[in-house]
Amino acid sequence: MSNAFAIAAVTTTLRRLIEQNLPDTLSGATVTTKPPDKALTNNNGTNTASNNQLNLFLYQTELHPQWRNQFMPGQVLPGETGQPPLALNLHYLLTAYGQDDDDTLSHQLLGRAMSTLHDHPILTTEEIRLATETDLPDSNLHQQVECVRITPQPISLEDLSKLWATFQTQYRISATYQVSVILIESTRPSRTPQPVLTRGSLDDSGVEAQSNLTLPYPDIQLIRLPNQQPSLRLSDGEPITLVGQNFGSSELVVRLRHSSFQAPVEFAIAAADHTATEIPVTIPNAPDLWPAGYYAVSVQLEQVDGERTITRISNEIPFSIAPEISALAASRDGDGVTVTVTCTPAVLLELLDPPASPGPISIPLEQQVFLNLFDETNQLPIGDNQLSAEPFAFDTSTLPGGDPLPASTTTLTFRLGAVAPGTYPVRPRLRVGDTDSLMIQDYTVRPPRFIDYQDLVIP
C-alpha cells in the first residue's frame, strides 16, 4: 500500500532513473522537476539554457477507472465494507534543453531519456526504495500491491500546443508519459461486523456440491480442520487432515509453504500413518516458527509407472493458522487510551538493520494487523470499526552488540482514542493478514455460540 508521499515518490524515482542513465558524453547534464516556464537553470534573464538539461514535469493527475471502486487486496474479507484507495494515473511532460539552445544536444538528451524509460516499463520495488530512502524515507510506494508502469502517452499537436500555451513559454522538444497506477490508501477505518452464525434453518443449509472426477495423480480435495474450525489453533495440538485420492500406500512428504518462508517446510509421513485418501499432519506448537496467516499445502510422493518411478506433486490447497489473544490490557497516555494485546503466534516485523546510534526506534509490522473490540454496552466510540496496529516500539540500547533487530513480536499496541475510564465488556477479534482469531466457542454445536465477553479495564 502507498501513503500520501506516493506522487512525490514516483517523481523522485523517475528523476533518479534518468540521471543514472545519462551518457558520459553529456557531462554536466541535470534533471529537474520544475514547471516548463521555470525550468531553465541560467540566471542571465534569457530563455537560453546554460547547460544540458532534462525537465520532468507532472502536468496532470486523473483517477484510475478500474481501481477507484475496488477495495485494497487483503484489507477486507467477503461481506465486509472497506475503503477504496485513491487510485491515480500520473501524466508527465519530459522536455530536453540543449546547452546554448543546441538542437542536436537536446535531441541526444531526449533520445537517451526516452530509451531509459522504454527499457524500464515497470518501476521495480528496489528502484523505488533506493530512490526514496533518503529524501522520502516515510514513503512506502515500494510496498504497493500493484506494479507502477510507465507508458508513452502521445498527444496531438493541437493538445500539445494548448499545453505549452498554458505555460506561457517557448515550445521545446518534448515527450509525454503516463505512470500508472498509484494506490494511496484511505485513512478511514474499514467496517468489519461480527460473522453470521446461521443462514436459514438448521435443516436447510443450502446446496452442497462435490466433484467426483478421478485423477491419475495425487489430488487434495479438502483440508479437514479440528472441530470444524475455519482456522487452526496451534495451542490445540490437534492434527489437520488432508482428504483426497491417490495418496498411495508408501512413505510420502507433506509440504507447507508460507510467504515468509524461503523454502517449503516438509513433513515426512510414514506409510503406516496415512491411507490412500487421508493424511493426518500435526503441526508443532511452535508459535515463533509458524506465523498466523494462510499456508499452501501439497503432497509429494513416488509413483511406479511400469518400470519407472515418477515423483508426483499434488495440487496446493490453502489453510490458515489463526492468531490467539492471550492477554488484553489498556493504559492511558494523555487524553488517549492505548490497548495492548499479547498474542500468539508472533507477528512478523520488517527486517531492518540496527541504527548507528542506540535508542528508541519504531519497527514497522510486516503483516497487516487489525483489532476489533465488539462492545456489549455499545459505549466504546469505535463501534465495529477496526483499529490498526502501531509500529513495534523497541529500544536498541538493550540489544547486545552485533545482534540483529527482532524479527517478530507477540505484543501489539492499538490507539483507541479518548475513552472515559471504566470497565467495558468486550469481545475482541484480532486479524493478522487476512486471518481472524476464532470468535466461536465450539463449531460442532448448533447453533454456534460466540466466545464470552471479557472485561477491558480502562484507567
N, C-alpha and C positions, 0 to 999 in steps of 0.2 A: 504494500500500500504506500501511497505518497501523501505528503502533507503540503502545506501552502508554499513550501520552498520549491515545488516541483518545476514551475515555469523557469525560475532562475537557474535551477539545476540543469535543465535542458540547454539553455543558452550557454552556460559555463562549459558544459561538456562539448557542445559543437565548436565553441571557440578554441578550446584546448585541442580538439581533434584536428582542426585545420592548422593550428600553429605548429603542431608536431610534424606535420607532413609537408611543410613548405620547403622547397629545394634550397640548397646552399647557394645557388646562383642568384637567388633573390634575397641576399643577406640584408638584414635590417628591416625586412617586411614586418608589419604589425597587423594584428587582427583586433578590431574594435567592435563594440556593440552599441553604437550611437545612432540617433536619427540621421538620415542622409544629409540634412542641412547643417548638422553639427559634426559630421564625420571627419572632415579634413583636419589633419593634425597640425598644420602650419599655423603660425601666428602672425603672418605678414599682411593680413587683411584681404587676401585674394582667395579665389576658389581653385588655386593650383596646389596639387599635392606635393609636399616637400619630400616625401619618401614613398616607397611602395607600401600599399595599404589595402587590406580587405575589411569590409564593414558588414557585420551581420546584424540585421535589424528585424525585430519581431513587430510586424505591422498589423497582424490580425489574429484574434483567437475566436474559435467557434466551438459550439457544443457538438460532441460526437453523437450521432443519432442512435447508434446501436447500444452504447453503454449507458446513456443518460437515464434509462429507466430500469437498469438491472442492479441487483444487489451485489455487493462485493463478495467474491467467492470465499467460502469458509466463514463468513460473518454470521450468517443465519442458517437455520435448518428449515426444511419444508414446513409450511404452515406458520412461519414466523414473519414478522414485518421488520425489514431493515431499512437503512437509508442509502439510496443510490449515491455513488460518488459523483463529484464534479468531473465529468469526462470532457477533455478538451483536445481539439486539433490546433496546433500552432503553425502559423504561416510566417515564413522568414523571407526577407529580401537580402540576397548576397550581392554586394557591389564591390567592384575592383577599381582601384585608383593607382595608375602607374606614376612613378616619380616624374615630376615636371610634365604631367599630362601625356606621358609617352604611351600611346595606344598599344604598342607591342608589349610593353611590360604589363599593362593592365590585362591584356589577353592571356599572357602567361600566368598571371596570378589567378584569374578566374578559371582557367583551364585546370590548374593544379587543385584548386579548391573543389571544383565540380568532380574531378577524378577521385578526390578523397571521399567525398560524400557518396559517390557511386560505389566505391569499394567498401563502404561501411553502411549498408542499408539498414542495419539494426544496431542501435547503441547497446553494447554489452553491459552486463552488470559491473564488470571490472572497470570499464571505461568510465562509467558514471561515478563509481565510487572514488576512483583516483582523481577525477576532475573536481569533485566537490568536497573531499575530505579536509581541505584547508580553508577555503572561502565559505563553504556551506556545510559545516560538519553536522548540522541538525537535519539536513535533507536526507530523506530515506527513499528517494526515487529508485535507487538500485534494488530495493526490496519489492517493487511493484510486481503484481502478478502477471501483467500484460507487457509484452515487449514494446519498446519505443522504436518506431520505424521512421526512416527518412525517405520521402518520396518526392521526386521532382514534380513541381506543380506549375506547368507553363500557363501563362495568362496571355490574353490577346493584346495586340499593340494598343488598342483603344484603352483597355483597362490599365495597361502599364503607363500610358500617357497620363491618365487620370491620377494614378498613384503618385507619379513624380510631380504632377502639378500641385498635389496636396502638400508636398514637401517644400514647394517654392524654391527649388534649386535646380541646377542644370542636370540633365539626364547623364548617367554614366552606365557603362555596360554592366548588366545585372542578370541574376538568375533567381527564380523563386522556388521555395521548397515548402512542403508540408511535413510536420513532425507529429506523429500520432501513435498511440493515444496516451494522454496524460490523465491518470486517475487520482484525483485529490479526494481523500477520504472525508466523509462528512463527520463533523464533530457532534452531531446529535446522536443520542443513545438509541440502540435498537430495542424493540419491544419483543420480549420472549415470555409469553404466558405459560402457565403450567400445562403439562400434557393432558390430553383427553384420556380418561380412564376406560371408558367403554364406548362402543359405537353400536347403536341399535340394541336389540335384546340380546341376552346371553346365548340364546339358541340360534340366532341369525347373525353371524359374523361376516357374511359376505361370501363371494365365490372364491374357492381355492383352486389354483391351477398348478399342475406339476408336470414337468417334462418326463417322457418315458422313452426317449431315444437312447439306444445302447451304443456307446462309443467303443472303439477298439483300444483305447489307451486310458490311463488313469484319469478319472474325472471327479472333481469335488463338486457336489451339488449344493451342499449347505454346511454350515457350522452350527452345531448344537451347543449352546452355552448352558452352564449350570442353572437350574431352577427357572428356565425360560427367560433369563435376563437378556436385555438388549446389548449389554456390555459386560466384560469380565472384570470381576474384582479380584486383584491379586491376593488380598488378605483371606479370601475364602479357601484358597489352596485346592480348589477342585479343578479337574481337567476339562478342557474343551474337547469336543468330539467332531472329527471330520467325517461327514457322511457322503458317500459317493459310490463308485463302482470301479472294478478292475484294479484294486489295490494289491492283488496278488497274495501269496502266502509266504513270502520271504522277507528278509530284513529290508527296510526302506528308510528314507530320510525325509523329515518334515522341515521345510524351510520357512522362516519368518522374516519378512522384510519390513523395515520402517524407514521413513525418510531421513532420520538422523543416523542410521547405521551405514557404515562404509561398505559392509558386506552382509548378506543374509545370515541369520543365526540358524544353525542346523541342529536338529534333534534326531538321533539315531533311534529308531523304533524296532525292537526285536520282532522276529516272526511270530512269537507266541503272544505278543502284546497287541495284536491287531487282527482284524478279519479282512475279507475281500471287500467289505462295504463300509467298515467303520474303523477309525484310527483315533484312540484317545491320546491326547497330548496334555501333559501337565507343565505349565509354565511356572518356573520357580518364583517364590515370593521374594523377589529382589528388586525393590522399587527404584534403586539407583540405576539398574540396568534396563528396566522396561518402562519408558516414559508413557504417559497417558496419550491416547490417540488411536489412529487407525493403523492396522498392520495388514499385510497381504500374506496369505498362507498358500503354499504349494507343496506338492509331494513329488519326490524323485525316487525312482526305483529302476531295477534292472528287469527287462522282459526278454524272454528267449523267443526268437523268431527263426525257426528252422535250426540252422547251425550257428546263427549269430546271436549275440547278446547285445541288446539295444538299451541305452539309457533313455528312459522316458520321464518327462516332467509334465505334471498336470497343469491345468488352468489354475489361476490365482483367485482366491476368494477373500474378501476383506472381513475383518472383525475388529473390535475396538476394546481397549483396556480403559476402564472408567477411572477418573480421579476420585479420591475419597477424602472427605473432610474429617480430620481428627480433632480439630480444635477451632473455636471461633471466639474472638475477643474484640473489644472496642476500646479505643483510647481517645482522649480529647486533645486536639492540637490547635490552640487558639479558639477561633469560632467554629472550627470544623471538627469532624469526627473521622478517625481512621479505623477501618475494620481490618484486623489481622487474621488471616486464615492459615492454619497449618494443615498441609495436605500430603497425600501420598498417591501415586509415585511423585518423585521430584519433577519440577517443571524445568525445562531446558533453558539455559541462558545463552546469549550470544557470546561467541568465543572472541575475547579481546586480549590484547597484550597489556601487561601491567603498566601503569603510568610511570613516568620517570621519577616523580616525587610522590612519596606515600601520603595518603589522606583519604577522606571520604569520596567515593565515586558512585555513579548510578550505572548499573549494567542492564541493558535492555533485555527483555524476555524474548527468547527465540520462538516461543509458541504464544499464540493469542490466548489470553486468559480473561474470562468474564465471571462475574458473580451476581446472582440474583438473590434477593432477600425477600421472600414472599411473606408478608407481614399479616398475621392473623387478625390484628386490630385495624389494619389499614392506616396506621398513624405515621409510618415512615414516608418521607416525601418522594421516594423514588418509584413507588408502585411496582410495576413489573418491568421497569427499565433495567438494563444491565449496567453494572459497574465495571469499568475497565481496570485491570491490574496496573499498579505503578511499577516503574523500573526497580530492580533489586538494589537496595542500598547496601554498600559494602565498604568497609574501611581497610584499605590496602596496608595500613601500618601494622595490622595484625597478621599479615601474610609473611611466612618465612621467606628469606631471601632465595630467589630462583624458582619459587613455586608459581604455577600458573594461577590465574583467577578462577574462581569456582565456575563449574560448567552447568550446575543445576542448583535449585533451591526448593525447600519444602515450605518456606514461609513467604506468603504473599500479602501485599497490602493494597487496600482499596480506599479511595476517598469518598466518604458518604455525604459530606457537606454539613450544613448546620442542622442539628437534631437536638431536641430537648433531652435532658437526662431522664433516664428511666429504664425499665425492663421491658423489652419488646419480644414477644414470642414470634420467632421467625422459622421459616422452613428454607434453609439455604440450598442453592444449587450452584455448583462450580462447573464451568465449561472451559476445558483445555483443548485448544484447537477447535474441533467440531464434535467433541465427545463430552457428554454431560455426566456428572455424578448421579448415581441412582437415587430416584425420589420415591420409589415404590418399595414397601416393606417386603412383600412376598408376591412374586409374579405368578405363582401357581394358584393363588386364591382368587376366586371370582365372587363379586367384583374386587379388583385390587384396591389397596389402601395406601395412601401416602405415608411417608415417614412422619414421625411425631415432630411437633414443633419443639424448638429448643430456645431457651432464654438468651437474648443478646442484651447484656447489661451495658448501658452507655453512661459513663460517669458525668 
